[in-house]
Amino acid sequence: MSILILVVSSIAVLYLLFQLIKAGKQGRFVQTLRDLLIIFLAILMTAVIAYLAYRFFRAF
């Protein structure tokens, strides 16, 4: 399951990087950068929640 999340997250980050390059040429750099930051924060939050769940279930 975690490998699937990693693959999907990697694809999303690569897609947004390509969009960032394309947006730089079109003048929408800041909007795309904001979207990339939102995706990064979502991935980070998912990792933290998974880690906390792992620690919680390991305690029992």
Contacts in CASP RR format, 6 or more apart in sequence:
PFRMAT RR
TARGET T0000
AUTHOR 0000-0000-0000
METHOD contacts of the structure
MODEL  1
MSILILVVSSIAVLYLLFQLIKAGKQGRFVQTLRDLLIIFLAILMTAVIA
YLAYRFFRAF
2 50 0 8 1.000
5 46 0 8 1.000
9 39 0 8 1.000
9 43 0 8 1.000
9 46 0 8 1.000
12 39 0 8 1.000
13 36 0 8 1.000
13 39 0 8 1.000
13 40 0 8 1.000
13 43 0 8 1.000
16 32 0 8 1.000
16 35 0 8 1.000
16 36 0 8 1.000
16 39 0 8 1.000
17 36 0 8 1.000
19 32 0 8 1.000
19 35 0 8 1.000
20 29 0 8 1.000
20 32 0 8 1.000
20 33 0 8 1.000
20 36 0 8 1.000
23 29 0 8 1.000
23 31 0 8 1.000
23 32 0 8 1.000
24 32 0 8 1.000
END
